[in-house]
Amino acid sequence: MQLLCYEEEAMKDKNLLVFERPPVSRIISCAAAFGSAAIFFMYLAEHPTDYHFLPMFALVLLFLGTLAAMVLQYGDHIYFSDVGVKYENRLLSLFGRRGHWMRWEDIVEVREVKQKILILLSRDGRRMLVDAILGYAIARAEILRRAPQAIQSGTLARDDS
């Protein structure tokens, strides 16, 4: 019951920041889906009478994979509130895979990889990945401001020296 109240409190927070995937990566994933569909239809056009199962199956899997990646890209959201940070994919939440909040005080390490990816490690062993979002610099600054107790490693550690 306490966890539910915590999540409701965090989502109603008026200082809630929401980060999404950048439009360029969304457009690229759409182009990949359309491109894989085009390859499938080109195969059908070039082999009007002699379809082979294996290439058709592979092309259908390629299209379905790029389509799934495209749809999942549009559902990714990272929420920052005064009480914590949460990653959630709206599409996956429809299937019962809901995101979980990580409290700021539970974050024990913030690791940055190549100044593009942040990995948040919590006290209970959970990890959260913050990458490829619109406003990465803002998200990075907010995490460092709200979790000052966390050990900074990776390229963050080099910034301090």
TORPA-4810 file (N, C-alpha, C, O; in nm, 3 decimals):
<nodes>
NODE_1_0.082_-0.119_0.000_0.000_0.000_0.000_0.087_0.126_0.000_0.056_0.224_-0.067_M
NODE_2_0.198_0.122_0.076_0.286_0.238_0.083_0.350_0.265_-0.053_0.366_0.381_-0.090_Q
NODE_3_0.387_0.160_-0.127_0.446_0.176_-0.258_0.348_0.242_-0.354_0.386_0.329_-0.432_L
NODE_4_0.222_0.201_-0.349_0.121_0.259_-0.435_0.104_0.408_-0.406_0.095_0.489_-0.499_L
NODE_5_0.101_0.445_-0.279_0.091_0.587_-0.242_0.213_0.664_-0.290_0.201_0.778_-0.334_C
NODE_6_0.329_0.602_-0.282_0.454_0.664_-0.327_0.447_0.693_-0.477_0.485_0.801_-0.521_Y
NODE_7_0.400_0.594_-0.556_0.389_0.613_-0.700_0.287_0.719_-0.735_0.312_0.801_-0.823_E
NODE_8_0.174_0.719_-0.668_0.072_0.821_-0.694_0.125_0.959_-0.660_0.102_1.055_-0.734_E
NODE_9_0.195_0.970_-0.548_0.252_1.098_-0.505_0.353_1.147_-0.609_0.354_1.266_-0.642_E
NODE_10_0.437_1.058_-0.659_0.540_1.097_-0.754_0.480_1.142_-0.887_0.528_1.238_-0.947_A
NODE_11_0.376_1.072_-0.934_0.316_1.107_-1.063_0.234_1.236_-1.055_0.214_1.302_-1.157_M
NODE_12_0.186_1.272_-0.937_0.109_1.396_-0.921_0.199_1.516_-0.894_0.151_1.629_-0.888_K
NODE_13_0.327_1.491_-0.878_0.423_1.596_-0.848_0.420_1.702_-0.958_0.428_1.670_-1.076_D
NODE_14_0.408_1.829_-0.918_0.403_1.934_-1.019_0.540_1.962_-1.078_0.549_2.029_-1.182_K
NODE_15_0.647_1.914_-1.017_0.782_1.928_-1.072_0.824_1.805_-1.151_0.944_1.779_-1.165_N
NODE_16_0.731_1.731_-1.203_0.759_1.608_-1.278_0.821_1.642_-1.413_0.763_1.718_-1.491_L
NODE_17_0.938_1.586_-1.440_1.003_1.601_-1.570_0.986_1.471_-1.648_1.002_1.363_-1.591_L
NODE_18_0.953_1.481_-1.776_0.934_1.363_-1.860_1.032_1.372_-1.976_1.036_1.471_-2.048_V
NODE_19_1.112_1.266_-1.992_1.208_1.260_-2.102_1.166_1.149_-2.197_1.126_1.041_-2.154_F
NODE_20_1.176_1.176_-2.328_1.139_1.079_-2.431_1.256_1.059_-2.526_1.358_1.128_-2.518_E
NODE_21_1.239_0.964_-2.616_1.340_0.941_-2.719_1.341_1.061_-2.815_1.236_1.121_-2.838_R
NODE_22_1.457_1.096_-2.871_1.462_1.208_-2.966_1.390_1.173_-3.097_1.381_1.056_-3.134_P
NODE_23_1.340_1.274_-3.167_1.268_1.250_-3.292_1.352_1.180_-3.398_1.300_1.101_-3.476_P
NODE_24_1.482_1.208_-3.401_1.568_1.147_-3.504_1.570_0.995_-3.489_1.558_0.924_-3.588_V
NODE_25_1.585_0.945_-3.367_1.588_0.799_-3.348_1.451_0.737_-3.379_1.443_0.624_-3.427_S
NODE_26_1.344_0.811_-3.351_1.211_0.762_-3.385_1.193_0.755_-3.537_1.137_0.658_-3.589_R
NODE_27_1.241_0.857_-3.607_1.231_0.857_-3.753_1.314_0.745_-3.813_1.272_0.679_-3.908_I
NODE_28_1.433_0.723_-3.758_1.519_0.616_-3.807_1.452_0.480_-3.787_1.459_0.394_-3.875_I
NODE_29_1.387_0.459_-3.673_1.320_0.331_-3.650_1.200_0.315_-3.744_1.171_0.203_-3.787_S
NODE_30_1.131_0.423_-3.776_1.022_0.416_-3.875_1.079_0.382_-4.012_1.024_0.298_-4.084_C
NODE_31_1.189_0.447_-4.049_1.251_0.420_-4.179_1.297_0.275_-4.189_1.285_0.213_-4.295_A
NODE_32_1.349_0.221_-4.080_1.392_0.081_-4.080_1.273_-0.012_-4.102_1.283_-0.110_-4.176_A
NODE_33_1.160_0.018_-4.038_1.040_-0.066_-4.056_0.989_-0.057_-4.199_0.956_-0.159_-4.260_A
NODE_34_0.983_0.064_-4.253_0.937_0.079_-4.391_1.035_0.016_-4.489_0.994_-0.043_-4.589_F
NODE_35_1.164_0.029_-4.460_1.265_-0.032_-4.547_1.257_-0.183_-4.547_1.270_-0.245_-4.653_G
NODE_36_1.236_-0.243_-4.431_1.224_-0.390_-4.427_1.097_-0.436_-4.498_1.096_-0.542_-4.560_S
NODE_37_0.989_-0.357_-4.490_0.867_-0.391_-4.566_0.894_-0.380_-4.715_0.846_-0.463_-4.793_A
NODE_38_0.970_-0.278_-4.756_1.003_-0.261_-4.897_1.086_-0.379_-4.949_1.065_-0.425_-5.061_A
NODE_39_1.179_-0.426_-4.869_1.260_-0.542_-4.909_1.171_-0.665_-4.928_1.189_-0.740_-5.023_I
NODE_40_1.076_-0.684_-4.838_0.983_-0.797_-4.849_0.903_-0.788_-4.979_0.889_-0.887_-5.050_F
NODE_41_0.850_-0.669_-5.009_0.769_-0.654_-5.131_0.854_-0.662_-5.257_0.807_-0.707_-5.361_F
NODE_42_0.980_-0.618_-5.248_1.071_-0.636_-5.363_1.095_-0.784_-5.388_1.101_-0.827_-5.504_M
NODE_43_1.109_-0.862_-5.282_1.127_-1.007_-5.298_1.004_-1.068_-5.365_1.016_-1.151_-5.455_Y
NODE_44_0.887_-1.027_-5.321_0.764_-1.079_-5.382_0.754_-1.042_-5.530_0.711_-1.122_-5.612_L
NODE_45_0.796_-0.918_-5.564_0.788_-0.873_-5.703_0.889_-0.945_-5.792_0.861_-0.971_-5.908_A
NODE_46_1.006_-0.977_-5.738_1.109_-1.042_-5.818_1.090_-1.192_-5.831_1.148_-1.254_-5.920_E
NODE_47_1.010_-1.251_-5.746_0.984_-1.396_-5.750_0.833_-1.419_-5.751_0.778_-1.469_-5.652_H
NODE_48_0.766_-1.384_-5.861_0.620_-1.392_-5.860_0.565_-1.535_-5.855_0.450_-1.555_-5.814_P
NODE_49_0.643_-1.632_-5.895_0.589_-1.769_-5.899_0.662_-1.866_-5.808_0.604_-1.966_-5.766_T
NODE_50_0.786_-1.840_-5.778_0.864_-1.937_-5.700_0.907_-1.880_-5.565_1.021_-1.839_-5.547_D
NODE_51_0.814_-1.877_-5.471_0.845_-1.830_-5.337_0.916_-1.940_-5.260_0.877_-2.056_-5.265_Y
NODE_52_1.021_-1.903_-5.188_1.092_-1.997_-5.102_1.060_-1.962_-4.957_1.058_-1.846_-4.918_H
NODE_53_1.036_-2.066_-4.879_0.990_-2.046_-4.743_1.092_-1.971_-4.657_1.056_-1.874_-4.590_F
NODE_54_1.217_-2.014_-4.659_1.317_-1.956_-4.570_1.340_-1.806_-4.593_1.339_-1.730_-4.496_L
NODE_55_1.360_-1.760_-4.718_1.377_-1.614_-4.736_1.251_-1.536_-4.698_1.261_-1.427_-4.641_P
NODE_56_1.134_-1.589_-4.729_1.010_-1.518_-4.695_0.995_-1.510_-4.543_0.958_-1.405_-4.490_M
NODE_57_1.024_-1.619_-4.475_1.014_-1.622_-4.329_1.112_-1.523_-4.268_1.077_-1.451_-4.174_F
NODE_58_1.235_-1.520_-4.320_1.336_-1.428_-4.268_1.295_-1.282_-4.290_1.314_-1.198_-4.202_A
NODE_59_1.240_-1.251_-4.407_1.199_-1.115_-4.436_1.079_-1.072_-4.352_1.070_-0.956_-4.310_L
NODE_60_0.987_-1.164_-4.326_0.873_-1.133_-4.239_0.923_-1.108_-4.097_0.878_-1.014_-4.032_V
NODE_61_1.017_-1.192_-4.048_1.074_-1.169_-3.914_1.148_-1.036_-3.906_1.138_-0.966_-3.806_L
NODE_62_1.220_-1.002_-4.011_1.290_-0.873_-4.015_1.190_-0.759_-4.004_1.211_-0.665_-3.926_L
NODE_63_1.083_-0.766_-4.080_0.982_-0.660_-4.074_0.917_-0.654_-3.936_0.901_-0.545_-3.880_F
NODE_64_0.878_-0.768_-3.882_0.813_-0.768_-3.750_0.907_-0.715_-3.641_0.862_-0.646_-3.550_L
NODE_65_1.035_-0.749_-3.650_1.132_-0.700_-3.553_1.149_-0.549_-3.559_1.152_-0.482_-3.456_G
NODE_66_1.161_-0.495_-3.681_1.177_-0.350_-3.694_1.047_-0.278_-3.657_1.051_-0.167_-3.603_T
NODE_67_0.933_-0.339_-3.685_0.805_-0.280_-3.645_0.792_-0.275_-3.493_0.748_-0.175_-3.437_L
NODE_68_0.830_-0.384_-3.426_0.825_-0.388_-3.279_0.919_-0.284_-3.219_0.884_-0.216_-3.123_A
NODE_69_1.038_-0.272_-3.276_1.134_-0.172_-3.226_1.079_-0.031_-3.244_1.097_0.055_-3.157_A
NODE_70_1.013_-0.007_-3.356_0.956_0.125_-3.382_0.847_0.158_-3.279_0.845_0.267_-3.223_M
NODE_71_0.759_0.063_-3.255_0.649_0.086_-3.160_0.704_0.105_-3.018_0.656_0.191_-2.945_V
NODE_72_0.803_0.026_-2.979_0.860_0.038_-2.846_0.932_0.172_-2.827_0.931_0.227_-2.717_L
NODE_73_0.995_0.224_-2.932_1.062_0.355_-2.924_0.964_0.464_-2.884_0.998_0.553_-2.807_Q
NODE_74_0.843_0.456_-2.938_0.745_0.561_-2.910_0.689_0.552_-2.769_0.630_0.649_-2.720_Y
NODE_75_0.705_0.439_-2.701_0.649_0.424_-2.568_0.745_0.456_-2.455_0.703_0.467_-2.340_G
NODE_76_0.875_0.472_-2.485_0.976_0.495_-2.381_0.961_0.633_-2.317_0.953_0.735_-2.386_D
NODE_77_0.957_0.633_-2.184_0.953_0.757_-2.107_1.035_0.741_-1.979_1.034_0.635_-1.916_H
NODE_78_1.106_0.845_-1.942_1.178_0.848_-1.815_1.123_0.966_-1.737_1.122_1.079_-1.786_I
NODE_79_1.076_0.938_-1.616_1.014_1.039_-1.531_1.107_1.076_-1.417_1.167_0.987_-1.355_Y
NODE_80_1.120_1.205_-1.388_1.194_1.255_-1.273_1.095_1.332_-1.187_1.024_1.420_-1.236_F
NODE_81_1.089_1.299_-1.059_1.006_1.375_-0.966_1.092_1.411_-0.846_1.211_1.379_-0.842_S
NODE_82_1.032_1.478_-0.749_1.106_1.515_-0.630_1.144_1.394_-0.545_1.235_1.402_-0.462_D
NODE_83_1.076_1.281_-0.566_1.103_1.162_-0.484_1.187_1.056_-0.555_1.245_0.971_-0.488_V
NODE_84_1.195_1.060_-0.688_1.274_0.958_-0.755_1.269_0.966_-0.906_1.223_1.065_-0.963_G
NODE_85_1.320_0.860_-0.968_1.328_0.849_-1.113_1.262_0.717_-1.154_1.270_0.618_-1.081_V
NODE_86_1.197_0.717_-1.272_1.126_0.598_-1.317_1.140_0.585_-1.468_1.123_0.682_-1.541_K
NODE_87_1.171_0.463_-1.515_1.166_0.431_-1.657_1.039_0.351_-1.681_1.008_0.259_-1.606_Y
NODE_88_0.966_0.388_-1.785_0.845_0.312_-1.819_0.824_0.315_-1.969_0.847_0.417_-2.034_E
NODE_89_0.781_0.203_-2.021_0.739_0.196_-2.160_0.588_0.177_-2.159_0.537_0.078_-2.106_N
NODE_90_0.517_0.273_-2.215_0.371_0.269_-2.210_0.313_0.146_-2.278_0.211_0.094_-2.233_R
NODE_91_0.375_0.101_-2.385_0.325_-0.019_-2.453_0.343_-0.142_-2.364_0.251_-0.223_-2.352_L
NODE_92_0.460_-0.155_-2.303_0.484_-0.271_-2.217_0.397_-0.267_-2.093_0.363_-0.373_-2.038_L
NODE_93_0.360_-0.148_-2.047_0.274_-0.140_-1.928_0.133_-0.192_-1.959_0.063_-0.236_-1.868_S
NODE_94_0.093_-0.188_-2.085_-0.036_-0.247_-2.123_-0.035_-0.399_-2.106_-0.140_-0.460_-2.085_L
NODE_95_0.083_-0.459_-2.114_0.098_-0.603_-2.099_0.142_-0.643_-1.958_0.185_-0.756_-1.936_F
NODE_96_0.132_-0.550_-1.864_0.161_-0.581_-1.724_0.303_-0.554_-1.680_0.335_-0.578_-1.563_G
NODE_97_0.388_-0.505_-1.766_0.527_-0.474_-1.727_0.538_-0.326_-1.695_0.574_-0.245_-1.780_R
NODE_98_0.506_-0.291_-1.573_0.507_-0.152_-1.530_0.645_-0.113_-1.481_0.721_-0.196_-1.431_R
NODE_99_0.676_0.014_-1.496_0.803_0.066_-1.446_0.800_0.080_-1.295_0.693_0.086_-1.235_G
NODE_100_0.916_0.087_-1.235_0.928_0.102_-1.091_1.008_0.227_-1.060_1.103_0.262_-1.131_H
NODE_101_0.969_0.294_-0.954_1.040_0.414_-0.910_1.166_0.376_-0.834_1.168_0.280_-0.758_W
NODE_102_1.271_0.452_-0.856_1.394_0.440_-0.780_1.409_0.572_-0.704_1.424_0.678_-0.764_M
NODE_103_1.405_0.564_-0.572_1.416_0.685_-0.490_1.556_0.745_-0.503_1.655_0.674_-0.519_R
NODE_104_1.560_0.876_-0.496_1.690_0.945_-0.507_1.785_0.899_-0.397_1.904_0.880_-0.422_W
NODE_105_1.734_0.882_-0.276_1.823_0.844_-0.165_1.869_0.698_-0.175_1.964_0.659_-0.107_E
NODE_106_1.804_0.617_-0.259_1.846_0.477_-0.277_1.954_0.460_-0.383_2.012_0.352_-0.395_D
NODE_107_1.982_0.564_-0.459_2.085_0.556_-0.563_2.222_0.561_-0.498_2.256_0.659_-0.431_I
NODE_108_2.301_0.456_-0.518_2.433_0.450_-0.455_2.547_0.479_-0.554_2.657_0.515_-0.513_V
NODE_109_2.520_0.464_-0.684_2.624_0.492_-0.783_2.560_0.543_-0.911_2.456_0.493_-0.955_E
NODE_110_2.624_0.643_-0.970_2.586_0.694_-1.101_2.709_0.675_-1.190_2.813_0.736_-1.169_V
NODE_111_2.694_0.588_-1.289_2.805_0.556_-1.379_2.772_0.611_-1.517_2.665_0.586_-1.571_R
NODE_112_2.865_0.686_-1.573_2.846_0.739_-1.708_2.940_0.667_-1.804_3.058_0.648_-1.774_E
NODE_113_2.887_0.628_-1.918_2.965_0.558_-2.020_2.970_0.647_-2.145_2.866_0.680_-2.202_V
NODE_114_3.090_0.684_-2.186_3.115_0.763_-2.306_3.034_0.892_-2.313_3.000_0.937_-2.422_K
NODE_115_3.004_0.951_-2.203_2.929_1.076_-2.192_2.797_1.072_-2.269_2.750_1.175_-2.317_Q
NODE_116_2.736_0.952_-2.280_2.610_0.937_-2.350_2.509_0.851_-2.273_2.389_0.860_-2.298_K
NODE_117_2.558_0.770_-2.182_2.474_0.673_-2.113_2.498_0.685_-1.963_2.612_0.687_-1.918_I
NODE_118_2.390_0.693_-1.886_2.399_0.691_-1.741_2.339_0.561_-1.690_2.231_0.520_-1.733_L
NODE_119_2.409_0.496_-1.599_2.358_0.376_-1.534_2.344_0.409_-1.386_2.441_0.442_-1.319_I
NODE_120_2.221_0.401_-1.337_2.193_0.428_-1.196_2.184_0.295_-1.123_2.109_0.207_-1.163_L
NODE_121_2.260_0.281_-1.016_2.259_0.159_-0.935_2.199_0.192_-0.799_2.240_0.288_-0.733_L
NODE_122_2.101_0.111_-0.759_2.034_0.138_-0.631_2.086_0.046_-0.522_2.157_-0.051_-0.547_S
NODE_123_2.048_0.080_-0.401_2.088_0.005_-0.282_2.044_-0.141_-0.288_2.115_-0.229_-0.240_R
NODE_124_1.927_-0.166_-0.347_1.874_-0.303_-0.350_1.920_-0.382_-0.473_1.869_-0.491_-0.498_D
NODE_125_2.016_-0.328_-0.549_2.074_-0.402_-0.661_2.009_-0.376_-0.796_2.056_-0.429_-0.897_G
NODE_126_1.905_-0.295_-0.800_1.841_-0.264_-0.929_1.927_-0.166_-1.008_2.005_-0.088_-0.952_R
NODE_127_1.911_-0.172_-1.140_1.983_-0.081_-1.229_1.881_-0.009_-1.316_1.776_-0.063_-1.349_R
NODE_128_1.914_0.112_-1.352_1.830_0.187_-1.446_1.922_0.253_-1.547_2.023_0.313_-1.511_M
NODE_129_1.885_0.242_-1.672_1.963_0.297_-1.781_1.897_0.425_-1.830_1.777_0.427_-1.860_L
NODE_130_1.974_0.532_-1.837_1.925_0.659_-1.890_2.012_0.690_-2.011_2.127_0.732_-1.997_V
NODE_131_1.955_0.667_-2.129_2.033_0.689_-2.252_1.940_0.726_-2.366_1.820_0.703_-2.360_D
NODE_132_1.997_0.784_-2.469_1.926_0.817_-2.592_1.794_0.888_-2.567_1.690_0.850_-2.620_A
NODE_133_1.800_0.991_-2.483_1.678_1.068_-2.456_1.699_1.213_-2.499_1.811_1.263_-2.503_I
NODE_134_1.591_1.276_-2.531_1.593_1.418_-2.562_1.616_1.493_-2.432_1.539_1.478_-2.337_L
NODE_135_1.720_1.574_-2.425_1.752_1.647_-2.303_1.844_1.570_-2.211_1.832_1.579_-2.089_G
NODE_136_1.938_1.494_-2.268_2.031_1.414_-2.188_2.109_1.501_-2.089_2.127_1.462_-1.974_Y
NODE_137_2.154_1.618_-2.133_2.233_1.706_-2.045_2.151_1.751_-1.925_2.202_1.761_-1.813_A
NODE_138_2.023_1.779_-1.947_1.934_1.820_-1.837_1.914_1.704_-1.741_1.920_1.721_-1.619_I
NODE_139_1.889_1.585_-1.797_1.869_1.466_-1.713_1.994_1.437_-1.631_1.984_1.405_-1.512_A
NODE_140_2.109_1.446_-1.692_2.237_1.422_-1.623_2.254_1.520_-1.507_2.289_1.479_-1.396_R
NODE_141_2.230_1.647_-1.533_2.245_1.749_-1.428_2.145_1.726_-1.314_2.180_1.742_-1.197_A
NODE_142_2.022_1.688_-1.347_1.920_1.663_-1.244_1.957_1.543_-1.157_1.940_1.546_-1.035_E
NODE_143_2.007_1.438_-1.219_2.048_1.319_-1.143_2.161_1.354_-1.048_2.158_1.315_-0.931_I
NODE_144_2.259_1.425_-1.096_2.373_1.462_-1.011_2.331_1.556_-0.899_2.386_1.549_-0.789_L
NODE_145_2.236_1.643_-0.927_2.188_1.736_-0.824_2.104_1.666_-0.718_2.114_1.697_-0.600_R
NODE_146_2.020_1.571_-0.761_1.925_1.509_-0.669_1.981_1.386_-0.597_1.923_1.341_-0.498_R
NODE_147_2.092_1.332_-0.645_2.154_1.217_-0.580_2.300_1.248_-0.547_2.390_1.182_-0.600_A
NODE_148_2.325_1.348_-0.462_2.464_1.386_-0.433_2.540_1.281_-0.354_2.664_1.281_-0.355_P
NODE_149_2.469_1.190_-0.286_2.533_1.087_-0.206_2.591_0.974_-0.291_2.671_0.894_-0.242_Q
NODE_150_2.552_0.968_-0.416_2.593_0.856_-0.502_2.739_0.871_-0.545_2.789_0.981_-0.568_A
NODE_151_2.804_0.757_-0.556_2.940_0.752_-0.608_2.933_0.780_-0.757_2.848_0.724_-0.827_I
NODE_152_3.020_0.865_-0.807_3.023_0.896_-0.949_3.140_0.822_-1.012_3.254_0.834_-0.969_Q
NODE_153_3.109_0.743_-1.116_3.214_0.665_-1.181_3.203_0.677_-1.332_3.111_0.740_-1.384_S
NODE_154_3.299_0.616_-1.400_3.303_0.627_-1.546_3.354_0.764_-1.586_3.445_0.817_-1.522_G
NODE_155_3.297_0.822_-1.691_3.344_0.953_-1.736_3.305_1.064_-1.638_3.364_1.172_-1.644_T
NODE_156_3.208_1.040_-1.549_3.176_1.139_-1.445_3.293_1.158_-1.350_3.322_1.270_-1.308_L
NODE_157_3.361_1.050_-1.316_3.474_1.055_-1.223_3.588_1.136_-1.284_3.659_1.207_-1.213_A
NODE_158_3.606_1.125_-1.413_3.711_1.200_-1.481_3.679_1.349_-1.487_3.769_1.433_-1.489_R
NODE_159_3.547_1.383_-1.491_3.508_1.525_-1.493_3.546_1.596_-1.366_3.580_1.715_-1.369_D
NODE_160_3.543_1.526_-1.253_3.571_1.587_-1.123_3.719_1.616_-1.103_3.753_1.708_-1.028_D
NODE_161_3.807_1.540_-1.167_3.950_1.557_-1.142_4.012_1.664_-1.229_4.132_1.689_-1.219_S
</nodes>
